[in-house]
């Protein structure tokens, strides 16, 4: 099978990076309206946290929350795909942030989504002053 193609989830992509922040600080940002706007898009009232709750972004993307574990991960549908944002401790003051998307249509879409998630990671780092803005 080609890289990124699975039997169950179709094409998928994951982008992760270790950031110099404690787990709680990173989670608080990602779950905030500002953080959600970066990785998902602006939502009225923020992202719901109840399993099965619907959301819609200002640009019209819609889906539902499949799982929400504070301080750990959020999993949601996003159109015909599934997105997961997860964090895990990597040591004192360091946290791994992972964006994962599955059920992509093709290898080409996988590459487009890789570039998208790399850009999201860069914007998260900039918003948290972990790298200088460009």
CORFEN-V576531 format. One record per run of one state. SS is the DSSP state (A for helix, B for strand, O for the rest). FROM is the first residue (numbers start at 1). LEN is the number of residues. Records with the same first field share a line. If there is no record, write none. Layout:
SS = FROM-LEN, FROM-LEN
This chain:
O = 1-4, 7-3, 20-3, 32-1, 40-3, 44-10, 58-4, 70-3, 79-2, 92-2, 105-2, 128-7
B = 5-2, 10-10, 43-1, 54-4, 62-8, 73-6, 81-11, 94-11
A = 23-9, 33-7, 107-21
